[in-house]
Amino acid sequence: MDLRAYFQKIRETEAGLPERDVVVVSHETGDGGKAGIYTEVPKAVAAKMIVDGSAELPPAEDSASFRQVQAAAKEQVEANMAAMRVPLSLISTVELHRLRGEREQG
């Protein structure tokens, strides 16, 4: 394998990718990689995966759909995290007795 040609092909592929982060769909690989898994990766990683044959660019509609699903999942997680936050206030024992209307015993 000519390494210069290999890395040149990676650089050319990377230059042809329009976005900073690219959605790719995986191919089945001999080392356990599963086919059909969508992932968003930096364009340098995407170019290497494409040249190595472990992934390809999906149709534009699939990329947009993947990003919409990811955005919705992120919003759901953020909403769940916000719902789990419980406001907490610390007060002294004296203040607690005053709020309850109790007299201080002393």
C-alpha positions as CSV (number, residue, x, y, z in Angstrom):
1,M,0.0,0.0,0.0
2,D,1.3,3.4,-0.9
3,L,0.9,5.5,2.2
4,R,1.3,8.8,0.3
5,A,-1.6,7.9,-2.0
6,Y,-3.7,6.7,0.9
7,F,-3.3,10.0,2.9
8,Q,-3.7,12.0,-0.3
9,K,-7.0,10.3,-0.9
10,I,-8.1,11.0,2.7
11,R,-7.2,14.7,2.3
12,E,-9.1,14.9,-1.0
13,T,-12.1,13.2,0.5
14,E,-12.0,15.6,3.5
15,A,-11.8,18.6,1.2
16,G,-14.9,17.4,-0.6
17,L,-17.0,17.2,2.6
18,P,-19.1,20.4,3.0
19,E,-19.6,20.5,6.7
20,R,-17.4,20.6,9.8
21,D,-19.3,17.6,11.3
22,V,-20.6,15.0,8.9
23,V,-23.2,12.2,9.3
24,V,-21.9,8.9,8.1
25,V,-23.6,5.4,8.0
26,S,-21.5,2.4,8.8
27,H,-20.7,-0.7,6.8
28,E,-20.3,-4.1,8.3
29,T,-16.6,-4.8,9.0
30,G,-14.6,-7.9,9.8
31,D,-13.7,-6.6,13.3
32,G,-17.4,-6.5,14.5
33,G,-18.6,-3.2,13.0
34,K,-22.3,-3.2,12.4
35,A,-23.9,-1.9,9.2
36,G,-26.5,0.8,9.1
37,I,-25.4,2.8,12.2
38,Y,-25.6,6.5,11.8
39,T,-23.0,8.7,13.5
40,E,-22.0,12.3,13.4
41,V,-18.2,12.7,13.3
42,P,-15.7,15.4,12.5
43,K,-14.9,15.6,8.7
44,A,-11.4,14.3,9.2
45,V,-12.7,11.1,10.8
46,A,-15.5,10.8,8.2
47,A,-12.9,11.1,5.4
48,K,-10.8,8.3,6.9
49,M,-13.8,6.1,7.4
50,I,-15.0,6.6,3.9
51,V,-11.5,5.9,2.4
52,D,-11.1,2.8,4.6
53,G,-14.5,1.6,3.4
54,S,-16.1,1.4,6.9
55,A,-18.7,4.1,6.2
56,E,-20.3,6.1,3.6
57,L,-22.3,9.4,3.3
58,P,-26.0,8.8,3.6
59,P,-28.6,10.7,1.5
60,A,-29.1,14.3,2.6
61,E,-32.6,13.5,3.9
62,D,-31.3,10.8,6.1
63,S,-28.6,13.1,7.6
64,A,-31.3,15.7,8.3
65,S,-33.6,13.2,9.9
66,F,-30.7,11.8,12.0
67,R,-29.9,15.3,13.3
68,Q,-33.5,16.1,14.0
69,V,-33.8,12.9,16.1
70,Q,-30.6,13.7,18.0
71,A,-31.8,17.3,18.7
72,A,-35.2,16.0,20.0
73,A,-33.4,13.5,22.2
74,K,-31.1,16.2,23.6
75,E,-34.1,18.4,24.3
76,Q,-35.8,15.5,26.1
77,V,-32.8,14.8,28.3
78,E,-32.5,18.5,29.1
79,A,-36.2,18.6,30.1
80,N,-35.8,15.6,32.3
81,M,-32.7,17.1,34.0
82,A,-34.6,20.3,34.6
83,A,-37.5,18.4,36.1
84,M,-35.2,16.6,38.5
85,R,-33.8,19.8,40.0
86,V,-35.4,20.5,43.3
87,P,-35.1,23.9,44.9
88,L,-33.6,23.6,48.4
89,S,-33.4,26.2,51.1
90,L,-31.7,25.8,54.4
91,I,-33.1,27.6,57.4
92,S,-32.0,27.7,61.1
93,T,-33.9,25.9,63.8
94,V,-34.9,29.3,65.3
95,E,-36.4,30.3,61.9
96,L,-38.2,27.0,61.6
97,H,-39.8,27.5,65.0
98,R,-40.8,31.0,64.1
99,L,-42.4,29.8,60.9
100,R,-44.3,27.2,62.7
101,G,-45.5,29.7,65.2
102,E,-43.9,27.8,68.1
103,R,-42.4,29.5,71.1
104,E,-38.8,29.0,71.8
105,Q,-38.2,26.9,74.8
106,G,-35.3,27.9,76.8
